[in-house]
C-alpha cells in the first residue's frame, strides 16, 4: 500500500502521467475528515469501501427464486364489459 501526504489543492495522478486514468484532489480538511474530489471517466465506478463491500456480498448471494405469476385472464374479461 502506498501512503502519501497531500495538502488542500494537491492531487494524485493515477496511471500514465501523459494519459492518466484519473486524478484525486484533496478539496478540504476539517479535523479528522478529508474531502476528496475524483476526476475519472464516467465508466469508472467509484465506491466508498463499505459500499463496495456490500455490493460484493450481494453479488455473492444467490438470486431469490422467482415469484409465481398470477393468472390475470379471469379478471380481464370483466374489466371491458360495461353495464347496460
Beta strands, then each sheet from edge to edge (+ up, - down):
strand 1: 11-16
strand 2: 19-30
strand 3: 33-40
sheet 1: 1+ 2- 3+
end
